[in-house]
Amino acid sequence: FLLHRFRPNRWSFGLVILGKGWGVSLPPVFFANQPSLLQLFIMLVLQLYLCILLWCMPWKAPLLNLADVTSTALLVALLGVFLSGAGFDTHTTDGLQLFVSSCIVGSLLLATLVAAVNFAHWIIS
């Protein structure tokens, strides 16, 4: 189950998917009473997975790569939207919330740009 779905030169990507599963499943154990940290850690794991996915493009069909990138990016965007307004202390200023939201949106835009360029390169070559 770890090898047959990927391109032959990317056979080890199944381990990345298993690591993503651990990374998404374990934060509720560590951050059960802190929902903002929980969302932040899950978003961090998914963004790391997104970067590795964009770098490797492991699936055999280009459409599967695009679908995986799109679904992961939308999930990260959804977590970012929830994180931008959830659970900040009263001492946190609006400027910090704006900065966190801008960083999240900027990283998603950068990931989308990289995905589009990489997918176009994949189709051309």
C-alpha positions as CSV (number, residue, x, y, z in Angstrom):
1,F,0.0,0.0,0.0
2,L,3.0,2.3,0.3
3,L,4.6,1.9,-3.1
4,H,2.2,1.2,-6.0
5,R,0.3,4.6,-6.0
6,F,3.4,6.7,-6.7
7,R,5.9,7.3,-9.5
8,P,8.8,4.8,-9.3
9,N,11.3,7.5,-8.4
10,R,9.0,8.7,-5.6
11,W,8.3,5.4,-4.0
12,S,9.1,6.6,-0.5
13,F,6.3,9.2,-0.4
14,G,4.0,6.8,1.4
15,L,6.1,7.4,4.5
16,V,5.4,11.1,4.2
17,I,1.7,10.4,4.1
18,L,2.0,8.2,7.2
19,G,3.9,11.1,8.9
20,K,1.2,13.5,8.0
21,G,-1.4,11.1,9.6
22,W,0.6,11.1,12.8
23,G,1.1,14.8,12.7
24,V,-2.6,15.5,12.3
25,S,-3.7,12.9,14.9
26,L,-1.3,13.6,17.8
27,P,-1.9,17.4,18.5
28,P,-5.3,16.7,20.3
29,V,-3.3,14.6,22.7
30,F,-0.8,17.4,23.5
31,F,-3.0,20.5,23.1
32,A,-6.4,19.3,24.3
33,N,-7.2,22.5,26.3
34,Q,-5.7,25.0,23.8
35,P,-7.6,25.0,20.6
36,S,-5.5,27.8,19.0
37,L,-2.3,25.8,19.5
38,L,-4.1,22.7,18.2
39,Q,-5.2,24.5,15.0
40,L,-1.8,26.1,14.6
41,F,0.1,22.8,14.9
42,I,-2.2,20.9,12.5
43,M,-1.9,23.8,10.1
44,L,1.9,23.7,10.4
45,V,1.9,19.9,9.7
46,L,-0.4,20.4,6.6
47,Q,1.7,23.3,5.3
48,L,4.9,21.1,5.6
49,Y,3.1,18.3,3.8
50,L,2.0,20.8,1.1
51,C,5.6,21.9,0.6
52,I,6.9,18.4,0.3
53,L,4.0,17.5,-2.0
54,L,4.8,20.4,-4.3
55,W,8.4,19.5,-4.3
56,C,8.0,15.8,-5.1
57,M,4.8,15.7,-7.2
58,P,4.6,11.9,-6.3
59,W,1.4,10.7,-7.8
60,K,1.4,8.9,-11.1
61,A,-1.2,11.1,-12.7
62,P,-0.8,14.9,-12.8
63,L,-4.4,15.4,-12.0
64,L,-4.0,13.5,-8.7
65,N,-1.2,15.8,-7.8
66,L,-3.4,18.8,-8.5
67,A,-6.3,17.4,-6.6
68,D,-4.1,16.6,-3.5
69,V,-2.5,20.1,-3.6
70,T,-5.9,21.8,-4.0
71,S,-7.6,19.9,-1.2
72,T,-4.6,20.4,1.2
73,A,-4.4,24.1,0.4
74,L,-8.1,24.5,0.9
75,L,-7.9,22.7,4.3
76,V,-5.0,24.9,5.3
77,A,-6.9,28.0,4.3
78,L,-9.9,26.9,6.3
79,L,-7.8,26.3,9.4
80,G,-6.2,29.7,8.8
81,V,-9.5,31.5,8.6
82,F,-10.6,29.8,11.9
83,L,-7.3,30.5,13.5
84,S,-7.3,34.2,12.6
85,G,-10.3,34.9,14.9
86,A,-10.1,32.1,17.5
87,G,-8.8,32.1,21.0
88,F,-6.5,35.1,21.2
89,D,-5.9,36.5,24.7
90,T,-7.3,39.9,25.6
91,H,-3.7,41.2,25.7
92,T,-3.2,40.4,22.0
93,T,-3.6,43.4,19.8
94,D,-5.4,43.6,16.6
95,G,-2.1,44.2,14.9
96,L,-0.9,40.7,15.8
97,Q,-4.1,39.1,14.5
98,L,-3.6,41.0,11.3
99,F,0.0,39.9,11.1
100,V,-0.9,36.2,11.7
101,S,-3.7,36.4,9.1
102,S,-1.4,38.1,6.6
103,C,1.3,35.4,7.1
104,I,-1.3,32.6,6.6
105,V,-2.8,34.2,3.5
106,G,0.7,35.0,2.1
107,S,2.0,31.5,2.6
108,L,-1.1,30.1,0.9
109,L,-0.7,32.4,-2.1
110,L,2.9,31.4,-2.4
111,A,2.0,27.8,-2.2
112,T,-0.7,28.3,-4.9
113,L,1.8,30.1,-7.1
114,V,4.4,27.3,-6.7
115,A,1.7,24.7,-7.4
116,A,0.6,26.5,-10.6
117,V,4.2,26.9,-11.9
118,N,5.1,23.3,-11.0
119,F,1.9,21.9,-12.6
120,A,2.5,23.9,-15.8
121,H,6.1,22.6,-15.9
122,W,4.8,19.1,-15.4
123,I,2.3,19.4,-18.3
124,I,4.8,21.0,-20.6
125,S,7.5,18.4,-20.1
